[in-house]
Amino acid sequence: MFTLEFKTGNAAFKDGESFEVCRILKEVSRKIDDGIIEGSIFDINGNKIGKFKLT
Protein backbone atom coordinates (compact mmCIF):
# COMPACT_ATOMS: atom_id res chain seq x y z
CA MET A 1 0.00 0.00 0.00
CA PHE A 2 1.16 3.53 -0.72
CA THR A 3 -0.20 6.60 1.04
CA LEU A 4 0.59 10.21 0.27
CA GLU A 5 -1.03 13.18 1.88
CA PHE A 6 -0.18 16.86 1.88
CA LYS A 7 -1.93 20.20 2.25
CA THR A 8 -1.91 22.81 -0.49
CA GLY A 9 -3.28 25.81 1.36
CA ASN A 10 -0.12 27.78 2.05
CA ALA A 11 1.93 30.37 0.14
CA ALA A 12 4.04 27.82 -1.76
CA PHE A 13 0.97 26.86 -3.79
CA LYS A 14 -0.46 30.33 -4.33
CA ASP A 15 1.17 31.23 -7.65
CA GLY A 16 1.71 27.80 -9.14
CA GLU A 17 -0.15 24.98 -7.47
CA SER A 18 0.46 22.50 -10.29
CA PHE A 19 4.20 23.29 -10.34
CA GLU A 20 4.57 22.69 -6.60
CA VAL A 21 2.48 19.50 -6.68
CA CYS A 22 4.66 18.15 -9.52
CA ARG A 23 7.83 19.11 -7.65
CA ILE A 24 6.66 17.27 -4.54
CA LEU A 25 5.63 14.15 -6.47
CA LYS A 26 9.03 14.03 -8.18
CA GLU A 27 10.80 14.44 -4.84
CA VAL A 28 8.80 11.61 -3.25
CA SER A 29 9.48 9.42 -6.28
CA ARG A 30 13.24 10.04 -5.99
CA LYS A 31 13.16 9.16 -2.30
CA ILE A 32 11.38 5.87 -2.99
CA ASP A 33 13.91 5.10 -5.75
CA ASP A 34 16.63 5.66 -3.13
CA GLY A 35 14.97 3.19 -0.74
CA ILE A 36 13.31 5.71 1.56
CA ILE A 37 9.82 4.28 2.04
CA GLU A 38 8.33 6.82 4.42
CA GLY A 39 8.87 10.38 5.45
CA SER A 40 7.68 13.92 5.76
CA ILE A 41 6.86 16.20 2.85
CA PHE A 42 8.06 19.79 2.80
CA ASP A 43 7.00 22.60 0.49
CA ILE A 44 9.48 24.75 -1.44
CA ASN A 45 9.61 27.15 1.54
CA GLY A 46 10.64 24.40 3.96
CA ASN A 47 7.28 24.02 5.71
CA LYS A 48 6.20 20.51 6.68
CA ILE A 49 2.95 19.92 4.81
CA GLY A 50 2.39 16.17 4.77
CA LYS A 51 3.76 12.63 4.70
CA PHE A 52 4.15 9.54 2.54
CA LYS A 53 4.53 5.83 3.28
CA LEU A 54 5.06 2.70 1.19
CA THR A 55 4.35 -0.62 2.92
N, C-alpha and C positions, 0 to 999 in steps of 0.2 A: 504494500500500500504506500502511496505517496500523498503527503498533505503539504499544502502551501497556503499560507494565509498572510496577507499584509493589508494595511490600511493606506488609502490614497487621498486622505483629506488634508494633508499638510502642504506647505509651500513648495516642496520639491515637485509636486504634481500640477501646480497651478498653470504653468505656461506650456507644458508639454507632457500631459499624462501618458500618452502612448509611448513616448520616448523613454520615460522613467520606468514604465512597466517592462518594456523590452530590455532595458539595461539590467533590471533586477532579475528577470528570467534568465538572461545570459549568464549573469554572475552565479546564480544558483546552479545552473547547468554545469558550469566550470567546476564548481565545488564538488558536485556529485562525480564528475569525471575524475577528480583528484582523490576520490574515496571518502569525502566528507559527506556523511549521510543525514546529518541534522545540524541545525544551527539557526542563528538569528539572522534577520534580514534588516539591512540598513538602507536608508534613502541616500541620495547623492550628497545631502548635507550632514550625514553622519548620525541621523536620528534612527533609533531602533523602531521599526514599524511592523515587524511580523516575524514569522518563523517558517521553517520547512523541516520535513522529516521523511525519510525513505526507510521502510521496514521490510 
